[in-house]
């Protein structure tokens, strides 16, 4: 899996979270479950409205740059709910 902020590989942290191998930022167990489901090919999370700009992310499954949360390479969708969790609860800080 890949960091949605910088595309660095995510590694397992001691308490079940994921950690960005570059910035050492932690991602919650809740986001880990979302990312694991996406990598396993679970149906995409609900799409955000086309008018909703959630920002620039990288796909947690393949590492490609997304277009407003949608990966053209593998079809993963970062929903507005997951984007909110990333921004508000899981910032990309050391």
GIBELGI-V838557 format. One record per backbone hydrogen bond with DSSP energy under -0.5 kcal/mol. CO is the residue of the C=O (numbers start at 1). NH is the residue of the N-H. If there is no record, write none. Layout:
CO,NH
CO,NH
This chain:
1,10
3,7
4,58
8,3
9,21
11,19
13,16
17,13
18,27
19,11
20,24
25,20
27,18
28,32
29,33
30,34
31,35
32,36
33,37
34,38
35,39
36,40
37,42
38,41
49,52
51,53
52,54
55,57
57,66
59,63
60,2
64,59
66,68
67,70
69,71
69,78
70,67
70,72
71,75
76,71
77,45
77,79
79,83
80,84
81,85
82,86
83,87
84,88
84,89
85,89
85,90
86,90
91,93
